Amino acid sequence: MNYMMIPMEEKGSEPGAKLILYIQDYSKDMKIQKRPLILMCPGGGYGRTSDRESEPMALKFLSMGYHVGLLRYSCAPATFPTSLTELARAMMLIREHAEEWNIERDKIVVQGCSAGGHLAASLGMFWHEDFLAKELGLEGDREVLKPYGMLLSYPVITSGEFAHKGSFEKLIGPDRSDEERAELLQKLSLENQVTDKTPQAFIWHTFADTSVPVENSLLLVSAFRKAGIPTEFHMFPRGKHGLALANKLTETNDGRAIQDECVIWIQLAEVWLKNLFDDDKTEGNTLETVW
């Protein structure tokens, strides 16, 4: 295993913003030559990045055979588009080094929980837009920013009736005019940004989530349906917000975040990832061709 930590130094980045890479070793004794990568964005309401939604989940994806990138993105007082620029830069960096790190260059899935789900989905919505290319100084093909898919756990999506207001307040910040705030709230309500350029997705949520209501996911799934974007969606009847793996590995200090019926989400996601990567097999002995 190769472990790398790369500082993120975009305009507005906060100290400590970094990309952590877990790159599985290449061995001439193994048939697998290259692997897809899961690029993770932990939750935390854009005020922090959750430890519970970071390394414990990264280890799960590693056990499935994938490389993992874990983005500890800038949170408040950093505001939009800093964290999105960091995520896009991370995507560019991974693709730039794909051959060196034995990564399937075109098979990078963004994963996010809660506000991290909003960030991951934002890249899925905005990868082709002018403002993001300008922030990155990108003059070439914008496909380098496009995720292959999105894996979203109880994501923050809408700024409307069912908004998690705290996330949007931190993301937009206090120093905007009323006009700027209104424009950003509309733009960052991601159910309104789905196009035929949006990658396909796996989404899960709980009916009982009172912090980020399930309508966030339902609105997004409905928009995907209208746009013809293939989507797998699971809604579990019980479970509070922020379950992470929903088992003892990510249990909170006060004993919350264990929900037995939700534990299966990671297995469902594993099947979705396998099918996603199998849909477009490439030449060579890659991870998906040997399963």
N, C-alpha and C positions, 0 to 999 in steps of 0.2 A: 504494500500500500504506500503510495506517495501522498504526503500531506503537504499542502501549500497554502500560504496565507498571503493574499495580495491586497494592499490598501486600496480603497476606492477614493479617488481624489478629483471628483467632479466639482463644478461650480456649486458652492453651497454645501458641500459634504461636511458632515460632522466628524470630529476626531473619533477614531474607532470603527468607522465604516470600513468593511472589508469583505472580500470574497474568500471563503475557505473551500479548498478543493480536496476531495477524497478521490484519488485516481488509482484504480486497481491495477496492480502490476501486470505487465505483459510477460508472458512466458512462451518460449518456443516449444515447450512441452504441452501447451494447451491449444486446443483447436480454435478457441475464441481469439480473434485478432483485435477487433474493435468493439466498443460497447456504446450504447446510447448514454446520455447523461440527464439526470434530474436536477434542475436548477431551482433551489428551494428559497422561499421567502416566508420566514416565520411571521406570526401575527403579533399583536401588541397595540392595536389602536393607533398606529403611527406615532406612538409615544415611546416605544421600546421594541425590541425584538425578543420574543419569548424563547427561553431556554427549553421549555417543554416541547415546543414545536420546531426544535432545531436538531441537535445531534441524535436524540433517540429515534427520530423519524428518519434521519439520514442513514443511520445504521440499518434500518429496515430496508431502505432502497438499495443499499450496498449488498445486503443479503440476497436480494433478488438478482444481483449480477450487474447492476448499473454503476457507472461513475456518478458522483454527486458533487454539486456545487451548492454551498450554503452561503447566501448573501445576508450579511449583517448590515442592512441598509441604513441610511441616515433617517432619523426620526426628528420630531419637534425638538428644537426650534427650526430645523430644516423644513422647507415647504416644497410644494409641487413646483417644478418637476424633478427635484433633486434625486429622490429615491428611484424614480422611473429612469432617469438618466444613468444612475448607477447600475440598475438591472440591465439596461440596454448595452452598457459598456461591458458588463460581465459576459453577456451573450456574444458580443464581438470578440472579446478576448479568448473565450473558449473556442470559438470557431477558428480564430487565427492560429491557435496551437493544437487544433484537433488532430493533425497527423502526428505531431510529437507526443501527444498524450493518449494516443490510441482511442480517440473519441469518434463515434459516428457523427460526422460534422452536421448533417442535416436532421439528426434525430435527438433534439434537445427539447425536453418538456419542462415548462415552468410549473412549479407547484407552489401553492400558497394557502395559508390558513388565515381566516378572518381578514384583518386589514392587509395581511400579506397576500391573501387571495385577491384583494382589490388591486394590489400592485402587480401580481402575476397576470391578472386579466387585463390590466391597463396596457401591458406590453402586447398582449394579444390583440387589443383594439387599435393601438396607436403606432405599431411598429413601422407603418408605411407613411406616417404623416410628416409634413415638412418641419414642424416645430421640433420634433425629436431628432431628426437628422441635423438640424441646425445646432441644437445643443451639443451634439456629439462631434460636430465638424465633419459629418459623413457626406462625402460627395459621390460615392459609388453606389452600388446596388444595395437597396434597403432590405432585400431578402435576407441579408446577414443578420438582421434583427428579429426575424420572424420565428416564434416558437413553433415546434412541430405539433404541440398540443398543450392543453392546460389542465392541470389537476387541482381542483379547488375544493378546499374543506371549509364549510360554513362561511363562505366569503361575504365580506362587505361589498355591496354592489351599487345600491341605489342611494341617491341623495334626497329622494322624495319622501313620501309618507312613512316608509318603513326604514328610514335611514338610521344608521348608527352615527348620531350627530357628532360624537366626540372624535371619531376618526376623521370626518371631513373638516371639523374645526382645526385640528392639528395639521392636516394636510394642506389646507388653504392658508392658515396662519391669520394673525390678527391685523396685519398691516396692508390689507387690500381695500380698495374702494368698494362701495356697494355694487357698482357696476361690474367690477372685476370678479367679486365674490359670486354674483349671480351667474356670470358667464362660466366660471369654473365649476360651480355646482351642477350646471347643466352638462358640461363636458365630461365631468367625472362621474356622472350617473351612468354607469357602463351599459345598462340595458338599452340605452339610447344610441350606443356606438357600434352595435353589431353590424357587420357588413359581410359580403361574400369573401372578404380577405381575412376574416376571423378564423383562427384555428379551431379544430374540434376540441371537445372538453369532456372531462369526468367531473361531476359535482356531487357533493353530499352535504346534507344538513339535517338538523333535527326539528321536528314539529314543535317541540317544547322550548326551543331557543328564544329567550326573551331579550337577550342583549342585541343580537343581530337576527331579527326575525327571518323565518324561512322564506318569506316573500322576496327577500333579496335574491335567493337562488331561483325561485319560481319565475320572477320577472326576467331573469337572464335566460332561463330555459325557454320561456315563451318567445323571447327575441331570437334565440337560436333556431327554434322551430320555424318561425316566420322566414328566417334567412336561409333555411335549409342546411344549417350547420349540424353535423352529426354530434349527438350529445348523449352521454349516459348519466342519469340522475337517480340518486337514492335519497329518500327521506325516511328517517327513522322516527318512531313515535315519541320516544323519550330521550332525554339527555340535554344537559345544560350546554351553554356555549363554551368553546375552547377545550374540547375533549382530547385533542391531539390523537394519540393512539387508543384512547378510551380504556386503557388497562393500567395495571400497577406501574408499568414503566414510565408513565407520564402522569401519575397521580399527584395531585396538589398536596401542599403541606397540611391542609385542613381536611384531607380525605375525599375531596371532590374529584370529578373528571374520570370516574370509573363507570362505564355503562356497557354491560355485557353484550347487548344486542348490536352495539355500534362497532365492536372490535373487528367485525368482519369487513369493515370498509377498506382496510388496507389490502385484504385478499381480493376483494372486488377490483380495486385499483390495479393490482398486479395483473389480473386477467385482462383488464382494459389496456394496460400498457403493452402487454404481449401482443394482443390483437392489433393495436395501433401500429406497432413496429413491424408486425408481420404483413400488414396490408401492402407494404411497398418494399419488398425484399430487394436488397442490393447484392451485387456480386461479392464473393469472398466469404470467409468463415466468420460471420459476425454473430453476436449474441443470439439474435432472433432466429438465425438459420440453424442453430444446433439444439434448440429446445425440442 
